Amino acid sequence: MTTAEAGLSVQLYTVRDAIREDLYGALARIARLGFTRVEAYDIVGHVDEYARAFDKYGLVPESAHAMMYGQDVAPIFEDAAALGVQTIIEPCVPAERWTTRADVSETARWLNQLASVAESYGLRLGYHNHYWEFDHTFDGSPALEVLASELDPAVILEVDTYWAAVGGQDVPSLLRRLGNRVQYLHVKDGDISRNSLAQTAVGSGRMPVLEVLAAAPQATRIVELDAFDGDVFEALADSATFLTANGDSL
């Protein structure tokens, strides 16, 4: 497997409960696991607190998720830029917007326009999928690939490999088709069902993780669990152990 140059990151949504209870304590545990990069979430209005905590524990928020669909994006872009985020990612355009080719094209136009606004703040724009972007096909291609074909080169993709598998995709093949458009991967494992609580540490479920990563060597790997029936920090530690043993670096 070819190692992604950027190394491993972790989506902080994974430890959202711990962050709500004690931001500094949660990020200290992330740092002790060896992570130096994080993907932030819920940053609007919390930039100063996050910035102090990231600085204290040597964490770099290379990317961040923020709900931009139907929102005033100016505060989002301002806070992301102030925090030092490089790529701001739309995590979810609702499932009902993926049922017709016209709606997919409209989403592409919106993202293309948004990318130019993001650029004015020094940010790159990305889109993150769930399973529903694969529920409908148009001319033989799933909606996410149709979207990709209509996106400006300025818009990158963050492929959630687990949700793509839940959507019925052969994920390595999908990644090869999408090519360098994919700059981030959400790396997850589990039983490949819609039940988030069935997610597990990377390397302990049904996902062909190594084949997935080999199909997108250019992409930063971001470990995430949407939910976990146990100690989520232990799952992150086990995930990092598996991934570093197989060629990635913290």
N, C-alpha and C positions, 0 to 999 in steps of 0.2 A: 504493500500500500504506500502510496506517495503521501507524505505528510504535508498538510496545509501549513504554509509559512506562518500564518498568523497565530497558530496555536489554539488552545481551547479557551472558550468563554463559558459563562453560565447565565441563563436567563433568571433574573431576580424574582420573577413571578413565582418561580419554584419555591422560594422561601418567603412568600408574601406574609404568611401568618407570623413568622418569626420577626420580620421587619416591622410589622404593626406593633408587636410587643416591645421590641428593642432593636432599633435600626443598627446601632453600633455593635451590639452583641452579635446580631445576625451576620453583619459584614465581617466582623472579626473571625467568625467561624468559616466563612467563605475564603478569607485570606489564608487561614491556617490549613485549608485543604490544598493550597498551592495555586489557586486561581489568581491571576493578575488582571484579567479582563472580565468585564461583566456586560450584560445587556440589561439596561435599566427599564423600568416601567413606572407609570404613575409619577412622572417627574414634575408636572405642572404645579406650581405653587410650593414645591419642596426642594428647589434647586440648591438653596444655601445649605440646608441640612445634608442633602446628599453629597454636595461638593466637599463639605468638611469631613464627612465619613469616608468618602472615597480617598481623599488625600491622606487621612490618618492611616488607612490600611493599604495604601499603594495600589488601589484598584482603578482601572481605566474603563470608563463607560464608552467603549468604542461605538456601540449601537444602542438604540432605545426603541421601545414600542410606545406608540401613542395613537389613540383613536382619533382619526382626523376626518373620517367620513361624516359629513353633515355638521362639522364643527368649524368654529373660528380658528384657523390654524396659526394666526399670528402669535398668540401666547405660547403655543406649543413649540413653534420654531425658535422663538426668542429664548425660551428656557432650555431647549436642547442645545442651542449654540452656546449659551452661557455655561452649561455644564461640560462642554467640550465634546459632545457627541459628534460623531462623524456621519453616521447614517441613521436617519429617522425612518421607522418602518410602520406602515399601516397594518395592524394585526388582523383586521377583520372587516371585509365588506359583506353585508348580510347575505344569507343563502338565497333569498328571493331575488337577488340581483345577478344570479348566475344561471337563470333558467332559459334565457333567450340570447341569441347572438347579438341582438341590438343592445341589450343590457350590458353584455360583456364589452362591447365596443365603447359604450358610454363610460364604463369604468376605466377603460384604457385611456380615453380622452381626459377624464378627470385626473388620473395619475400623471399623465404627460404634462398637463397644465400645472399640477401641484409641484412637479419636479422643478420647474423653472422658478417657482416661488421659493422652494426649499434652497435652491442654489443661491438665491440672493442673500440667504442667511449663512452661507458656507456649508450647507448640508446636502447630503445625497439622500434620495428617496428610495425606499424599498417597499415591497409588498410581501406579506406572509400569508400562506394558505392554511385552510382547514381541509376537511374531507369533501365539503360540498362543492368545491371548485372542480370536482371530478364526477359529479353526479350526472352532468349533461355533456353530451358531445355534439360538435358541429362539424360536418364534413369529415367525420372520423376522428377528430381531435378533441380531447377534453377541454373544458372551458378555460382552464388555467393556461394551456398551451396556446389557445386562441388569443387570450389576453397577451401573452408574451410576444406573439407575432405582431401585435399592434402597439406595443410599448416603444416609446422613445428610448434610445440607448442609455439615456441618463437614469432610467428607472431600473433598479436591480431587483432580483428576487431573493427572498429568504425562504427556502423550501423546508417546510416542516415535514421531515421524512416519514414520521410516524403517521400523521394524518393523511399523507399521500397514500400510504399503504392501506390505511383504513378505507380510503376512497377507491381501493381496488387496483392501485397502480403497481407495476413492477418498478420499484423506485430507482434502481440503478439505470434502467433503460430511460426512465423519465429524465433523470439528471443528465444523461448523455445527450438526449435530444435538446434539452434546454441550454446546455453548454455553459459558456462563461457568463451568461445572464445571471446565473446563480452565484452569489457571492457570500451567502451565509446558509448554513444548515442548522435546523433544530434537530439534534440527535437525541432520539428517545428509544425506548424499548418497552415491551409488554406483550400482551396477547393479541394485539392488532384488532382491538374492538373499540367501540365508541365509549366504553366504560373507562373513564380516566383513572379510577382507582385501581384498575388492573395494570397500570404502568409500573415498570420495574427499573432497577438500575440498568444502565446500558451494558449490554453483553449478557444479560440473564433472561432475555425474553425471546420472542420469535422473529424479531427483525434481523435481516442479513446485514448487520451493521458494517462489517468490514467491506463487503461488496458495495454498499451504499457510499461509504466514504471514498473508496477507490474511484468511484464514478464522478466525483467532484473534488479533485485534489486542490483546486483553487479556492475553495470555500472555507471560511472560518467555521469551525465546529462549535456550536453552542449547545451545551447540555441543558435539557429542560425536562421536568416532570410537571404535568398539569395538576396531578394529585398523586398521593402515594399512601398506601396503608402501612405506615411505619414511620421511622425516623428519616425524614427526607435528607438530612445532612449525611447520614450513613449511605443513602442511595447515591448522593452526589460523590461521596468519597469512593464508593465502589465503581461508579461510572468513570471517574478520573483515572483510577487504577487500571481499568480495562483499556481505556483509550490510550494512555501513555505506554502501556505494555505493548500496544499494537501500532506504535509509530508516531502518535501525536505528542505534543509538548505543552506543558503548562507555562 
